[in-house]
């Protein structure tokens, strides 16, 4: 079958797990056209290999092309008056955004609808439950093309209107058991309308055995973290923990991979603590560059205040790097404390310092955590597992699935 993937501001640096999903689905015979709301900004655009993937943008960088697309698409939609009326009626759904923003989605939905018909799209899968989900709802009214959603973050993050967004969807993929349970509890859906489909990592590529490894006998303990430079990611907690380690006489370096608005604040914090020479800010890196950094790391830390799940934890664990995460959000579904990684409370510098000292002073324990971590990712979070769930549900939706 031919399906559309609707991804806001694709390709973003954090979209790598979506690209893995697309790659698997295509390998299994699914034809996929990628749609995106608009081009990503330079700050968030992916540095990965998929950055040049063919993508149809609903809102282009050329204003004249936008005017032409919208005009032609509205003329096309007028030939479907009932569907257009139903799409326009959706502007009344209960969302947090100003009403004019929802009204402005109607012509964009017409662009999506006309393009989907031209490409013989049978189903749209939407990787957002915010305004992109409203576009998918409008598309359904205009064309009858069904849609599904991936719920990959807390329910309160999506701007309201979830009852309408969910109830009109063919199905919803919840990436954590916690999110699945919340949807079942709070929304009047059919039992088979929501399904658990954890996102994951390509363990065939993220495999330390494929690369020439440095032996982990660094005189200086190498700490790595990967994530947007945003206050919610807890990078300040990691920097403060490094200061505590230095004061305790430990030789450590910290590498922070990622870009974002908190860069100058984090640099200022490191300077204030007099450890700037121990903290490297690399900016965004490609997948292969991140793997290279993982090979050099003794420990991976992401002290995020709350991650819906956390693909970077999976990546580090797949690379057999001892991993420390926070016991918030969906992270405990990945990390079992003391077995395949370590869990600490968010914003707790003391707890993070203790966890790092435990890894520094007990190399055998650190290595065992790494080995256990990879085994658990292979078993539960290989990217093919979640992709297979989506593939089966889309195939059922198309009427082609046979037991």
Secondary structure, DSSP 8 states (H G I E B T S, - for coil): -EEEEE-TTSSBGGGHHHHHHHHHHHHTT-EEEEEESS---TTTB--SGGGG---EESS-S-HHHHHHHHHHHHHHHHTSHHHHHHHHHGGGS-BSS-HHHHHTHHHHHHHHHHHHHHTT--EEEES-SSHHHHHHHHHHHHH--EEEEEE-S-GGGG-B-HHHHHHTSSEEEESSHHHHHHHHHHS---GGGEEE----B-TTTS-GGGS----S--SSEEEEEES-SSGGG-HHHHHHHHHHHHHTT--EEEEEEB-STTHHHHHHHHHHTT-GGGEEEEES--HHHHHHHHHH-SEEE---S-BSS-HHHHHHHHTT-EEEEESSBTGGGT--BTTTBEEE-TT-HHHHHHHHHHHHH-HHHHHHHHHHHHHHHHHH-BHHHHHHHHHHHHHHHHT----
